[in-house]
């Protein structure tokens, strides 16, 4: 793959949106160990701003998003992302399991709802499944 194609490709690019630096670090280390390219945002506001920076939406193949965060929470960020980049798969990670919330997020098109702490193998298996599925990227 040429450098231009590699930079332009969304395969393997993951945006992590989580307000806990330790969680982002562990997720990043796990994902980078499997050769994924990770971009980090410290809250929903930063995640949304990163996605809409520049003249186009940030090109990522997947988003991993926490729910309880300051400023813009995960639900608000997910609503924005579903509206403006509906085809980017989103996996929710949370330290606060809530089955009603999980069901509502899955109905919104979230790929999975995982409870922290997340085991490395479980995370990598889910990410591999998401990237293996056919993706038709649509940026609004």
Buried (B, 14 or more C-beta within 10 A) or exposed (E): EEEEEEEEEBEBBBBBBBBBEEBBEBBBEBBEEEEBBBBBBBBBBBBBEBBBEEEEBBBBBBBBBBBEBEBBBBBBBBBBBBEBBBEBBBBBBBEEEEEEBBEEBEEBBBBBBBEBEBEBEEBBEBBEEBBEEEBEEEEE
